[in-house]
Amino acid sequence: MTESYEIQQLREEIQELRLLYRRLAETLLPEEEPTPEETAALDDESKEYFSESEFLRMLRSDVRRRSTRSASV
């Protein structure tokens, strides 16, 4: 095998992994329309509603809640 062939193989595998990751993300995290509160928060950039650590805590909680809900279906 030549080096260029190996590089091409790696590129193809990376592309396949990207596609699989995208499909997995779309399955586990379906897009939802923002609530009116979320829309207002996005429109008002001058206000900080919560800190980064609070955001990460809420995100983890939401992921756990979704995984529990999907496991029970």
mmJSON file of the N, C-alpha and C atoms, coordinates in Angstrom:
{"data_MODEL":{"atom_site":{
"group_PDB":["ATOM","ATOM","ATOM","ATOM","ATOM","ATOM","ATOM","ATOM","ATOM","ATOM","ATOM","ATOM","ATOM","ATOM","ATOM","ATOM","ATOM","ATOM","ATOM","ATOM","ATOM","ATOM","ATOM","ATOM","ATOM","ATOM","ATOM","ATOM","ATOM","ATOM","ATOM","ATOM","ATOM","ATOM","ATOM","ATOM","ATOM","ATOM","ATOM","ATOM","ATOM","ATOM","ATOM","ATOM","ATOM","ATOM","ATOM","ATOM","ATOM","ATOM","ATOM","ATOM","ATOM","ATOM","ATOM","ATOM","ATOM","ATOM","ATOM","ATOM","ATOM","ATOM","ATOM","ATOM","ATOM","ATOM","ATOM","ATOM","ATOM","ATOM","ATOM","ATOM","ATOM","ATOM","ATOM","ATOM","ATOM","ATOM","ATOM","ATOM","ATOM","ATOM","ATOM","ATOM","ATOM","ATOM","ATOM","ATOM","ATOM","ATOM","ATOM","ATOM","ATOM","ATOM","ATOM","ATOM","ATOM","ATOM","ATOM","ATOM","ATOM","ATOM","ATOM","ATOM","ATOM","ATOM","ATOM","ATOM","ATOM","ATOM","ATOM","ATOM","ATOM","ATOM","ATOM","ATOM","ATOM","ATOM","ATOM","ATOM","ATOM","ATOM","ATOM","ATOM","ATOM","ATOM","ATOM","ATOM","ATOM","ATOM","ATOM","ATOM","ATOM","ATOM","ATOM","ATOM","ATOM","ATOM","ATOM","ATOM","ATOM","ATOM","ATOM","ATOM","ATOM","ATOM","ATOM","ATOM","ATOM","ATOM","ATOM","ATOM","ATOM","ATOM","ATOM","ATOM","ATOM","ATOM","ATOM","ATOM","ATOM","ATOM","ATOM","ATOM","ATOM","ATOM","ATOM","ATOM","ATOM","ATOM","ATOM","ATOM","ATOM","ATOM","ATOM","ATOM","ATOM","ATOM","ATOM","ATOM","ATOM","ATOM","ATOM","ATOM","ATOM","ATOM","ATOM","ATOM","ATOM","ATOM","ATOM","ATOM","ATOM","ATOM","ATOM","ATOM","ATOM","ATOM","ATOM","ATOM","ATOM","ATOM","ATOM","ATOM","ATOM","ATOM","ATOM","ATOM","ATOM","ATOM","ATOM","ATOM","ATOM","ATOM","ATOM","ATOM","ATOM","ATOM","ATOM"],
"id":[1,2,3,4,5,6,7,8,9,10,11,12,13,14,15,16,17,18,19,20,21,22,23,24,25,26,27,28,29,30,31,32,33,34,35,36,37,38,39,40,41,42,43,44,45,46,47,48,49,50,51,52,53,54,55,56,57,58,59,60,61,62,63,64,65,66,67,68,69,70,71,72,73,74,75,76,77,78,79,80,81,82,83,84,85,86,87,88,89,90,91,92,93,94,95,96,97,98,99,100,101,102,103,104,105,106,107,108,109,110,111,112,113,114,115,116,117,118,119,120,121,122,123,124,125,126,127,128,129,130,131,132,133,134,135,136,137,138,139,140,141,142,143,144,145,146,147,148,149,150,151,152,153,154,155,156,157,158,159,160,161,162,163,164,165,166,167,168,169,170,171,172,173,174,175,176,177,178,179,180,181,182,183,184,185,186,187,188,189,190,191,192,193,194,195,196,197,198,199,200,201,202,203,204,205,206,207,208,209,210,211,212,213,214,215,216,217,218,219],
"type_symbol":["N","C","C","N","C","C","N","C","C","N","C","C","N","C","C","N","C","C","N","C","C","N","C","C","N","C","C","N","C","C","N","C","C","N","C","C","N","C","C","N","C","C","N","C","C","N","C","C","N","C","C","N","C","C","N","C","C","N","C","C","N","C","C","N","C","C","N","C","C","N","C","C","N","C","C","N","C","C","N","C","C","N","C","C","N","C","C","N","C","C","N","C","C","N","C","C","N","C","C","N","C","C","N","C","C","N","C","C","N","C","C","N","C","C","N","C","C","N","C","C","N","C","C","N","C","C","N","C","C","N","C","C","N","C","C","N","C","C","N","C","C","N","C","C","N","C","C","N","C","C","N","C","C","N","C","C","N","C","C","N","C","C","N","C","C","N","C","C","N","C","C","N","C","C","N","C","C","N","C","C","N","C","C","N","C","C","N","C","C","N","C","C","N","C","C","N","C","C","N","C","C","N","C","C","N","C","C","N","C","C","N","C","C","N","C","C","N","C","C"],
"label_atom_id":["N","CA","C","N","CA","C","N","CA","C","N","CA","C","N","CA","C","N","CA","C","N","CA","C","N","CA","C","N","CA","C","N","CA","C","N","CA","C","N","CA","C","N","CA","C","N","CA","C","N","CA","C","N","CA","C","N","CA","C","N","CA","C","N","CA","C","N","CA","C","N","CA","C","N","CA","C","N","CA","C","N","CA","C","N","CA","C","N","CA","C","N","CA","C","N","CA","C","N","CA","C","N","CA","C","N","CA","C","N","CA","C","N","CA","C","N","CA","C","N","CA","C","N","CA","C","N","CA","C","N","CA","C","N","CA","C","N","CA","C","N","CA","C","N","CA","C","N","CA","C","N","CA","C","N","CA","C","N","CA","C","N","CA","C","N","CA","C","N","CA","C","N","CA","C","N","CA","C","N","CA","C","N","CA","C","N","CA","C","N","CA","C","N","CA","C","N","CA","C","N","CA","C","N","CA","C","N","CA","C","N","CA","C","N","CA","C","N","CA","C","N","CA","C","N","CA","C","N","CA","C","N","CA","C","N","CA","C","N","CA","C","N","CA","C","N","CA","C","N","CA","C","N","CA","C"],
"label_alt_id":[null,null,null,null,null,null,null,null,null,null,null,null,null,null,null,null,null,null,null,null,null,null,null,null,null,null,null,null,null,null,null,null,null,null,null,null,null,null,null,null,null,null,null,null,null,null,null,null,null,null,null,null,null,null,null,null,null,null,null,null,null,null,null,null,null,null,null,null,null,null,null,null,null,null,null,null,null,null,null,null,null,null,null,null,null,null,null,null,null,null,null,null,null,null,null,null,null,null,null,null,null,null,null,null,null,null,null,null,null,null,null,null,null,null,null,null,null,null,null,null,null,null,null,null,null,null,null,null,null,null,null,null,null,null,null,null,null,null,null,null,null,null,null,null,null,null,null,null,null,null,null,null,null,null,null,null,null,null,null,null,null,null,null,null,null,null,null,null,null,null,null,null,null,null,null,null,null,null,null,null,null,null,null,null,null,null,null,null,null,null,null,null,null,null,null,null,null,null,null,null,null,null,null,null,null,null,null,null,null,null,null,null,null,null,null,null,null,null,null],
"label_comp_id":["MET","MET","MET","THR","THR","THR","GLU","GLU","GLU","SER","SER","SER","TYR","TYR","TYR","GLU","GLU","GLU","ILE","ILE","ILE","GLN","GLN","GLN","GLN","GLN","GLN","LEU","LEU","LEU","ARG","ARG","ARG","GLU","GLU","GLU","GLU","GLU","GLU","ILE","ILE","ILE","GLN","GLN","GLN","GLU","GLU","GLU","LEU","LEU","LEU","ARG","ARG","ARG","LEU","LEU","LEU","LEU","LEU","LEU","TYR","TYR","TYR","ARG","ARG","ARG","ARG","ARG","ARG","LEU","LEU","LEU","ALA","ALA","ALA","GLU","GLU","GLU","THR","THR","THR","LEU","LEU","LEU","LEU","LEU","LEU","PRO","PRO","PRO","GLU","GLU","GLU","GLU","GLU","GLU","GLU","GLU","GLU","PRO","PRO","PRO","THR","THR","THR","PRO","PRO","PRO","GLU","GLU","GLU","GLU","GLU","GLU","THR","THR","THR","ALA","ALA","ALA","ALA","ALA","ALA","LEU","LEU","LEU","ASP","ASP","ASP","ASP","ASP","ASP","GLU","GLU","GLU","SER","SER","SER","LYS","LYS","LYS","GLU","GLU","GLU","TYR","TYR","TYR","PHE","PHE","PHE","SER","SER","SER","GLU","GLU","GLU","SER","SER","SER","GLU","GLU","GLU","PHE","PHE","PHE","LEU","LEU","LEU","ARG","ARG","ARG","MET","MET","MET","LEU","LEU","LEU","ARG","ARG","ARG","SER","SER","SER","ASP","ASP","ASP","VAL","VAL","VAL","ARG","ARG","ARG","ARG","ARG","ARG","ARG","ARG","ARG","SER","SER","SER","THR","THR","THR","ARG","ARG","ARG","SER","SER","SER","ALA","ALA","ALA","SER","SER","SER","VAL","VAL","VAL"],
"label_asym_id":["A","A","A","A","A","A","A","A","A","A","A","A","A","A","A","A","A","A","A","A","A","A","A","A","A","A","A","A","A","A","A","A","A","A","A","A","A","A","A","A","A","A","A","A","A","A","A","A","A","A","A","A","A","A","A","A","A","A","A","A","A","A","A","A","A","A","A","A","A","A","A","A","A","A","A","A","A","A","A","A","A","A","A","A","A","A","A","A","A","A","A","A","A","A","A","A","A","A","A","A","A","A","A","A","A","A","A","A","A","A","A","A","A","A","A","A","A","A","A","A","A","A","A","A","A","A","A","A","A","A","A","A","A","A","A","A","A","A","A","A","A","A","A","A","A","A","A","A","A","A","A","A","A","A","A","A","A","A","A","A","A","A","A","A","A","A","A","A","A","A","A","A","A","A","A","A","A","A","A","A","A","A","A","A","A","A","A","A","A","A","A","A","A","A","A","A","A","A","A","A","A","A","A","A","A","A","A","A","A","A","A","A","A","A","A","A","A","A","A"],
"label_entity_id":["1","1","1","1","1","1","1","1","1","1","1","1","1","1","1","1","1","1","1","1","1","1","1","1","1","1","1","1","1","1","1","1","1","1","1","1","1","1","1","1","1","1","1","1","1","1","1","1","1","1","1","1","1","1","1","1","1","1","1","1","1","1","1","1","1","1","1","1","1","1","1","1","1","1","1","1","1","1","1","1","1","1","1","1","1","1","1","1","1","1","1","1","1","1","1","1","1","1","1","1","1","1","1","1","1","1","1","1","1","1","1","1","1","1","1","1","1","1","1","1","1","1","1","1","1","1","1","1","1","1","1","1","1","1","1","1","1","1","1","1","1","1","1","1","1","1","1","1","1","1","1","1","1","1","1","1","1","1","1","1","1","1","1","1","1","1","1","1","1","1","1","1","1","1","1","1","1","1","1","1","1","1","1","1","1","1","1","1","1","1","1","1","1","1","1","1","1","1","1","1","1","1","1","1","1","1","1","1","1","1","1","1","1","1","1","1","1","1","1"],
"label_seq_id":[1,1,1,2,2,2,3,3,3,4,4,4,5,5,5,6,6,6,7,7,7,8,8,8,9,9,9,10,10,10,11,11,11,12,12,12,13,13,13,14,14,14,15,15,15,16,16,16,17,17,17,18,18,18,19,19,19,20,20,20,21,21,21,22,22,22,23,23,23,24,24,24,25,25,25,26,26,26,27,27,27,28,28,28,29,29,29,30,30,30,31,31,31,32,32,32,33,33,33,34,34,34,35,35,35,36,36,36,37,37,37,38,38,38,39,39,39,40,40,40,41,41,41,42,42,42,43,43,43,44,44,44,45,45,45,46,46,46,47,47,47,48,48,48,49,49,49,50,50,50,51,51,51,52,52,52,53,53,53,54,54,54,55,55,55,56,56,56,57,57,57,58,58,58,59,59,59,60,60,60,61,61,61,62,62,62,63,63,63,64,64,64,65,65,65,66,66,66,67,67,67,68,68,68,69,69,69,70,70,70,71,71,71,72,72,72,73,73,73],
"pdbx_PDB_ins_code":[null,null,null,null,null,null,null,null,null,null,null,null,null,null,null,null,null,null,null,null,null,null,null,null,null,null,null,null,null,null,null,null,null,null,null,null,null,null,null,null,null,null,null,null,null,null,null,null,null,null,null,null,null,null,null,null,null,null,null,null,null,null,null,null,null,null,null,null,null,null,null,null,null,null,null,null,null,null,null,null,null,null,null,null,null,null,null,null,null,null,null,null,null,null,null,null,null,null,null,null,null,null,null,null,null,null,null,null,null,null,null,null,null,null,null,null,null,null,null,null,null,null,null,null,null,null,null,null,null,null,null,null,null,null,null,null,null,null,null,null,null,null,null,null,null,null,null,null,null,null,null,null,null,null,null,null,null,null,null,null,null,null,null,null,null,null,null,null,null,null,null,null,null,null,null,null,null,null,null,null,null,null,null,null,null,null,null,null,null,null,null,null,null,null,null,null,null,null,null,null,null,null,null,null,null,null,null,null,null,null,null,null,null,null,null,null,null,null,null],
"Cartn_x":[0.836,0.0,0.881,0.447,1.196,0.666,1.467,1.071,-0.167,-0.263,-1.432,-2.706,-2.579,-3.732,-4.201,-3.258,-3.591,-4.249,-3.754,-4.349,-5.771,-5.981,-7.321,-8.26,-7.774,-8.582,-8.967,-8.023,-8.306,-9.342,-9.231,-10.202,-11.605,-11.704,-13.002,-13.59,-12.732,-13.203,-13.656,-12.929,-13.312,-14.649,-14.83,-16.09,-17.243,-17.014,-18.044,-18.365,-17.347,-17.574,-18.351,-18.05,-18.795,-20.272,-20.543,-21.923,-22.639,-21.981,-22.576,-22.826,-21.88,-22.039,-23.21,-23.317,-24.414,-25.764,-25.859,-27.11,-27.434,-26.419,-26.614,-27.088,-26.461,-26.851,-28.28,-28.66,-30.02,-31.041,-30.657,-31.565,-31.725,-30.619,-30.661,-31.088,-30.811,-31.116,-31.953,-33.216,-34.046,-34.22,-34.328,-34.512,-35.907,-35.978,-37.253,-37.335,-38.542,-38.737,-38.484,-37.822,-37.565,-38.857,-38.878,-40.023,-39.971,-41.058,-41.025,-39.936,-39.715,-38.668,-37.282,-37.069,-35.778,-35.563,-36.62,-36.523,-36.185,-36.838,-36.55,-35.115,-34.642,-33.265,-32.272,-32.563,-31.674,-31.669,-32.831,-32.929,-32.261,-32.227,-31.661,-30.277,-29.268,-27.908,-27.27,-27.841,-27.226,-27.455,-28.429,-28.76,-28.133,-27.552,-27.05,-28.025,-28.664,-29.697,-29.12,-27.988,-27.339,-25.881,-25.076,-23.642,-23.37,-22.155,-21.759,-21.91,-21.529,-21.646,-23.109,-23.99,-25.416,-25.949,-25.487,-25.901,-25.495,-24.254,-23.786,-24.563,-24.885,-25.667,-27.056,-27.691,-29.025,-28.955,-27.904,-27.752,-27.607,-26.776,-26.617,-27.947,-28.667,-29.962,-30.931,-30.95,-31.836,-31.471,-30.196,-29.751,-30.171,-30.0,-30.417,-31.924,-32.685,-34.134,-34.566,-33.93,-34.272,-33.909,-32.75,-32.349,-33.265,-33.737,-34.663,-35.994,-36.443,-37.719,-37.643,-36.555,-36.439,-36.264,-35.666,-35.5,-36.817,-37.733,-39.009,-40.009,-39.698,-40.62,-40.496],
"Cartn_y":[-1.182,0.0,1.246,2.197,3.438,4.38,5.37,6.343,7.122,7.475,8.228,7.378,6.068,5.177,5.113,5.015,4.97,6.271,7.373,8.67,8.745,8.283,8.272,7.389,6.238,5.342,6.028,6.71,7.434,8.529,9.236,10.289,9.704,8.574,7.935,7.467,6.923,6.479,7.666,8.761,9.965,10.483,10.496,10.949,10.058,8.758,7.828,8.051,8.27,8.542,9.832,10.854,12.104,11.888,11.114,10.824,10.051,9.048,8.277,9.154,10.024,10.924,11.872,12.4,13.323,12.618,11.397,10.632,10.336,9.972,9.696,10.945,12.078,13.329,13.707,13.537,13.855,12.935,11.697,10.746,11.05,11.311,11.523,12.93,13.899,15.293,15.918,15.537,16.101,17.611,18.304,19.748,20.063,21.049,21.499,22.998,23.479,24.924,25.553,26.723,27.375,27.891,27.877,28.43,29.953,30.64,32.108,32.687,32.059,32.528,32.369,31.24,31.009,31.994,32.252,33.214,34.599,34.989,36.294,36.36,35.287,35.255,35.363,34.726,34.804,36.202,36.858,38.201,39.244,39.031,39.999,39.528,39.87,39.423,40.155,41.283,42.059,41.44,40.566,39.956,38.575,38.29,36.945,36.283,35.226,34.566,33.571,32.978,32.054,31.918,31.431,31.294,30.052,29.94,28.787,27.488,27.51,26.286,25.9,26.887,26.583,25.996,26.551,26.045,24.585,24.261,22.883,21.943,22.395,21.586,21.311,22.334,22.16,21.255,21.398,20.567,19.102,18.816,17.426,16.87,17.682,17.264,16.957,17.802,17.597,16.326,16.079,14.873,13.636,13.675,12.54,12.319,13.412,13.317,12.717,13.161,12.636,11.171,10.783,9.384,8.488,8.964,8.197,8.055,9.158,9.145,8.205,8.246,7.393,5.922,5.659,4.279,3.664,4.501,3.965,3.785,4.288,4.182,2.861],
"Cartn_z":[0.0,0.0,0.0,-0.765,-0.797,0.268,0.569,1.598,1.174,-0.101,-0.559,-0.486,-0.73,-0.597,0.853,1.778,3.199,3.65,3.164,3.512,2.975,1.757,1.171,1.99,2.425,3.261,4.566,5.179,6.42,6.196,5.096,4.787,4.627,3.959,3.773,5.108,5.966,7.27,8.125,8.067,8.808,8.298,6.994,6.415,6.873,6.914,7.364,8.843,9.661,11.083,11.286,10.493,10.577,10.264,9.234,8.867,9.971,10.522,11.614,12.833,13.165,14.303,14.071,12.861,12.547,12.701,12.195,12.324,13.787,14.551,15.968,16.703,16.429,17.072,16.701,15.449,15.019,15.682,15.912,16.554,18.039,18.706,20.149,20.539,19.693,20.005,18.895,18.801,17.732,17.92,16.826,16.895,17.395,18.273,18.8,18.614,18.451,18.337,19.699,19.727,21.017,21.638,22.967,23.685,23.578,23.884,23.854,24.763,25.927,26.832,26.205,25.544,24.888,23.748,22.985,21.884,22.42,23.509,24.113,24.609,25.191,25.688,24.539,23.427,22.271,21.673,21.694,21.131,22.013,23.328,24.267,24.699,23.92,24.194,25.37,25.778,26.848,28.219,28.349,29.623,29.739,30.881,31.134,32.088,31.635,32.418,33.414,33.063,33.98,33.566,34.488,34.235,33.383,32.944,32.132,32.92,34.194,35.003,35.199,35.37,35.481,34.172,33.059,31.752,31.581,31.922,31.786,32.7,33.903,34.824,34.239,33.686,33.096,31.865,31.074,29.881,30.263,31.263,31.719,32.221,32.974,33.504,32.364,31.336,30.201,29.436,29.262,28.551,29.331,30.667,31.483,31.381,31.415,31.341,30.001,28.915,27.587,27.461,27.995,27.872,28.697,29.845,30.661,29.943,29.333,28.616,27.413,26.653,25.474,25.856,27.01,27.449,27.874,28.343,28.808,27.671,26.477,25.336,24.656],
"occupancy":[1.0,1.0,1.0,1.0,1.0,1.0,1.0,1.0,1.0,1.0,1.0,1.0,1.0,1.0,1.0,1.0,1.0,1.0,1.0,1.0,1.0,1.0,1.0,1.0,1.0,1.0,1.0,1.0,1.0,1.0,1.0,1.0,1.0,1.0,1.0,1.0,1.0,1.0,1.0,1.0,1.0,1.0,1.0,1.0,1.0,1.0,1.0,1.0,1.0,1.0,1.0,1.0,1.0,1.0,1.0,1.0,1.0,1.0,1.0,1.0,1.0,1.0,1.0,1.0,1.0,1.0,1.0,1.0,1.0,1.0,1.0,1.0,1.0,1.0,1.0,1.0,1.0,1.0,1.0,1.0,1.0,1.0,1.0,1.0,1.0,1.0,1.0,1.0,1.0,1.0,1.0,1.0,1.0,1.0,1.0,1.0,1.0,1.0,1.0,1.0,1.0,1.0,1.0,1.0,1.0,1.0,1.0,1.0,1.0,1.0,1.0,1.0,1.0,1.0,1.0,1.0,1.0,1.0,1.0,1.0,1.0,1.0,1.0,1.0,1.0,1.0,1.0,1.0,1.0,1.0,1.0,1.0,1.0,1.0,1.0,1.0,1.0,1.0,1.0,1.0,1.0,1.0,1.0,1.0,1.0,1.0,1.0,1.0,1.0,1.0,1.0,1.0,1.0,1.0,1.0,1.0,1.0,1.0,1.0,1.0,1.0,1.0,1.0,1.0,1.0,1.0,1.0,1.0,1.0,1.0,1.0,1.0,1.0,1.0,1.0,1.0,1.0,1.0,1.0,1.0,1.0,1.0,1.0,1.0,1.0,1.0,1.0,1.0,1.0,1.0,1.0,1.0,1.0,1.0,1.0,1.0,1.0,1.0,1.0,1.0,1.0,1.0,1.0,1.0,1.0,1.0,1.0,1.0,1.0,1.0,1.0,1.0,1.0,1.0,1.0,1.0,1.0,1.0,1.0],
"B_iso_or_equiv":[0.0,0.0,0.0,0.0,0.0,0.0,0.0,0.0,0.0,0.0,0.0,0.0,0.0,0.0,0.0,0.0,0.0,0.0,0.0,0.0,0.0,0.0,0.0,0.0,0.0,0.0,0.0,0.0,0.0,0.0,0.0,0.0,0.0,0.0,0.0,0.0,0.0,0.0,0.0,0.0,0.0,0.0,0.0,0.0,0.0,0.0,0.0,0.0,0.0,0.0,0.0,0.0,0.0,0.0,0.0,0.0,0.0,0.0,0.0,0.0,0.0,0.0,0.0,0.0,0.0,0.0,0.0,0.0,0.0,0.0,0.0,0.0,0.0,0.0,0.0,0.0,0.0,0.0,0.0,0.0,0.0,0.0,0.0,0.0,0.0,0.0,0.0,0.0,0.0,0.0,0.0,0.0,0.0,0.0,0.0,0.0,0.0,0.0,0.0,0.0,0.0,0.0,0.0,0.0,0.0,0.0,0.0,0.0,0.0,0.0,0.0,0.0,0.0,0.0,0.0,0.0,0.0,0.0,0.0,0.0,0.0,0.0,0.0,0.0,0.0,0.0,0.0,0.0,0.0,0.0,0.0,0.0,0.0,0.0,0.0,0.0,0.0,0.0,0.0,0.0,0.0,0.0,0.0,0.0,0.0,0.0,0.0,0.0,0.0,0.0,0.0,0.0,0.0,0.0,0.0,0.0,0.0,0.0,0.0,0.0,0.0,0.0,0.0,0.0,0.0,0.0,0.0,0.0,0.0,0.0,0.0,0.0,0.0,0.0,0.0,0.0,0.0,0.0,0.0,0.0,0.0,0.0,0.0,0.0,0.0,0.0,0.0,0.0,0.0,0.0,0.0,0.0,0.0,0.0,0.0,0.0,0.0,0.0,0.0,0.0,0.0,0.0,0.0,0.0,0.0,0.0,0.0,0.0,0.0,0.0,0.0,0.0,0.0,0.0,0.0,0.0,0.0,0.0,0.0],
"pdbx_formal_charge":[null,null,null,null,null,null,null,null,null,null,null,null,null,null,null,null,null,null,null,null,null,null,null,null,null,null,null,null,null,null,null,null,null,null,null,null,null,null,null,null,null,null,null,null,null,null,null,null,null,null,null,null,null,null,null,null,null,null,null,null,null,null,null,null,null,null,null,null,null,null,null,null,null,null,null,null,null,null,null,null,null,null,null,null,null,null,null,null,null,null,null,null,null,null,null,null,null,null,null,null,null,null,null,null,null,null,null,null,null,null,null,null,null,null,null,null,null,null,null,null,null,null,null,null,null,null,null,null,null,null,null,null,null,null,null,null,null,null,null,null,null,null,null,null,null,null,null,null,null,null,null,null,null,null,null,null,null,null,null,null,null,null,null,null,null,null,null,null,null,null,null,null,null,null,null,null,null,null,null,null,null,null,null,null,null,null,null,null,null,null,null,null,null,null,null,null,null,null,null,null,null,null,null,null,null,null,null,null,null,null,null,null,null,null,null,null,null,null,null],
"auth_seq_id":[1,1,1,2,2,2,3,3,3,4,4,4,5,5,5,6,6,6,7,7,7,8,8,8,9,9,9,10,10,10,11,11,11,12,12,12,13,13,13,14,14,14,15,15,15,16,16,16,17,17,17,18,18,18,19,19,19,20,20,20,21,21,21,22,22,22,23,23,23,24,24,24,25,25,25,26,26,26,27,27,27,28,28,28,29,29,29,30,30,30,31,31,31,32,32,32,33,33,33,34,34,34,35,35,35,36,36,36,37,37,37,38,38,38,39,39,39,40,40,40,41,41,41,42,42,42,43,43,43,44,44,44,45,45,45,46,46,46,47,47,47,48,48,48,49,49,49,50,50,50,51,51,51,52,52,52,53,53,53,54,54,54,55,55,55,56,56,56,57,57,57,58,58,58,59,59,59,60,60,60,61,61,61,62,62,62,63,63,63,64,64,64,65,65,65,66,66,66,67,67,67,68,68,68,69,69,69,70,70,70,71,71,71,72,72,72,73,73,73],
"auth_comp_id":["MET","MET","MET","THR","THR","THR","GLU","GLU","GLU","SER","SER","SER","TYR","TYR","TYR","GLU","GLU","GLU","ILE","ILE","ILE","GLN","GLN","GLN","GLN","GLN","GLN","LEU","LEU","LEU","ARG","ARG","ARG","GLU","GLU","GLU","GLU","GLU","GLU","ILE","ILE","ILE","GLN","GLN","GLN","GLU","GLU","GLU","LEU","LEU","LEU","ARG","ARG","ARG","LEU","LEU","LEU","LEU","LEU","LEU","TYR","TYR","TYR","ARG","ARG","ARG","ARG","ARG","ARG","LEU","LEU","LEU","ALA","ALA","ALA","GLU","GLU","GLU","THR","THR","THR","LEU","LEU","LEU","LEU","LEU","LEU","PRO","PRO","PRO","GLU","GLU","GLU","GLU","GLU","GLU","GLU","GLU","GLU","PRO","PRO","PRO","THR","THR","THR","PRO","PRO","PRO","GLU","GLU","GLU","GLU","GLU","GLU","THR","THR","THR","ALA","ALA","ALA","ALA","ALA","ALA","LEU","LEU","LEU","ASP","ASP","ASP","ASP","ASP","ASP","GLU","GLU","GLU","SER","SER","SER","LYS","LYS","LYS","GLU","GLU","GLU","TYR","TYR","TYR","PHE","PHE","PHE","SER","SER","SER","GLU","GLU","GLU","SER","SER","SER","GLU","GLU","GLU","PHE","PHE","PHE","LEU","LEU","LEU","ARG","ARG","ARG","MET","MET","MET","LEU","LEU","LEU","ARG","ARG","ARG","SER","SER","SER","ASP","ASP","ASP","VAL","VAL","VAL","ARG","ARG","ARG","ARG","ARG","ARG","ARG","ARG","ARG","SER","SER","SER","THR","THR","THR","ARG","ARG","ARG","SER","SER","SER","ALA","ALA","ALA","SER","SER","SER","VAL","VAL","VAL"],
"auth_asym_id":["A","A","A","A","A","A","A","A","A","A","A","A","A","A","A","A","A","A","A","A","A","A","A","A","A","A","A","A","A","A","A","A","A","A","A","A","A","A","A","A","A","A","A","A","A","A","A","A","A","A","A","A","A","A","A","A","A","A","A","A","A","A","A","A","A","A","A","A","A","A","A","A","A","A","A","A","A","A","A","A","A","A","A","A","A","A","A","A","A","A","A","A","A","A","A","A","A","A","A","A","A","A","A","A","A","A","A","A","A","A","A","A","A","A","A","A","A","A","A","A","A","A","A","A","A","A","A","A","A","A","A","A","A","A","A","A","A","A","A","A","A","A","A","A","A","A","A","A","A","A","A","A","A","A","A","A","A","A","A","A","A","A","A","A","A","A","A","A","A","A","A","A","A","A","A","A","A","A","A","A","A","A","A","A","A","A","A","A","A","A","A","A","A","A","A","A","A","A","A","A","A","A","A","A","A","A","A","A","A","A","A","A","A","A","A","A","A","A","A"],
"auth_atom_id":["N","CA","C","N","CA","C","N","CA","C","N","CA","C","N","CA","C","N","CA","C","N","CA","C","N","CA","C","N","CA","C","N","CA","C","N","CA","C","N","CA","C","N","CA","C","N","CA","C","N","CA","C","N","CA","C","N","CA","C","N","CA","C","N","CA","C","N","CA","C","N","CA","C","N","CA","C","N","CA","C","N","CA","C","N","CA","C","N","CA","C","N","CA","C","N","CA","C","N","CA","C","N","CA","C","N","CA","C","N","CA","C","N","CA","C","N","CA","C","N","CA","C","N","CA","C","N","CA","C","N","CA","C","N","CA","C","N","CA","C","N","CA","C","N","CA","C","N","CA","C","N","CA","C","N","CA","C","N","CA","C","N","CA","C","N","CA","C","N","CA","C","N","CA","C","N","CA","C","N","CA","C","N","CA","C","N","CA","C","N","CA","C","N","CA","C","N","CA","C","N","CA","C","N","CA","C","N","CA","C","N","CA","C","N","CA","C","N","CA","C","N","CA","C","N","CA","C","N","CA","C","N","CA","C","N","CA","C","N","CA","C","N","CA","C","N","CA","C","N","CA","C","N","CA","C"],
"pdbx_PDB_model_num":[1,1,1,1,1,1,1,1,1,1,1,1,1,1,1,1,1,1,1,1,1,1,1,1,1,1,1,1,1,1,1,1,1,1,1,1,1,1,1,1,1,1,1,1,1,1,1,1,1,1,1,1,1,1,1,1,1,1,1,1,1,1,1,1,1,1,1,1,1,1,1,1,1,1,1,1,1,1,1,1,1,1,1,1,1,1,1,1,1,1,1,1,1,1,1,1,1,1,1,1,1,1,1,1,1,1,1,1,1,1,1,1,1,1,1,1,1,1,1,1,1,1,1,1,1,1,1,1,1,1,1,1,1,1,1,1,1,1,1,1,1,1,1,1,1,1,1,1,1,1,1,1,1,1,1,1,1,1,1,1,1,1,1,1,1,1,1,1,1,1,1,1,1,1,1,1,1,1,1,1,1,1,1,1,1,1,1,1,1,1,1,1,1,1,1,1,1,1,1,1,1,1,1,1,1,1,1,1,1,1,1,1,1,1,1,1,1,1,1]
}}}
